[in-house]
């Protein structure tokens, strides 16, 4: 997308270059009044030419680093073109200024027989000079405004380049955040698995403890409580009785002895 926009600005630059070349080539042949108007026009077109170059440079800064090399070389060539046009323009103005100076000297040295016509010519000359000064003042004001605009565009180009670098940093940061989020998801899954295992181990431990308690209660029931509840009470121990000697049988009567 940025490459297509660059081509649009490049086409505009080429059209402006052709227009300026034609206007500068015919600048020296114009009279003073037309030169003043043409000068304003050419200054505007040169400013438009520089604006197109600044726009192309801004688009180059917004492209990835791998795609900038060839376009930067083309921008450098466009800068050289602007420098050449400005040199030709200065030469055309210098040549035209000398011709205007010669013409004014001829007009100043000319004498007319009719004094009224001479006064009219002087009045027209003064009016033309006043208009020339006004136009030059306007041209100077426009040139200052264009210079300020150019400085603003250069600042905007720098800001655009900085924003492009910040965009790359933000893109890398976004990728890093995505990797961190994936790691967090995996960590949450692992923690959930560990939590479930701990819960299963606790439940298993509580089950084992419950089984042991039940076994202990059953043993106590069988050993202590169950005999008293289900069977006859145990027989009391025998009470010891005192022993008496058995009576001896009566002895037989003895016969009386004879005398």
Protein Blocks (a to p, Z undefined) as FASTA:
>chain_A
ZZmmmmmmmmmmmmmmmmmmmmmmmmmmpcfklmmmmmmmmmmmmmmmmmmmmmmmmmmm
mpcfklmmmmmmmmmmmmmmmmmmmmmmmmmmmmmmmmmmmmmmmmmmpccfblmlmmmm
mmmmmmmmmmmmmmmmmmmmmmmmmmmmmmmmmmmmmmmmmmmmmmmmmmmmmmmmmmmm
mmmmmmmmmmmmmmmmmmmmmmmmmmmmmmmmmmmmmmmmmmmmmmmmmmccdddddddd
dddddddddddddddddZZ
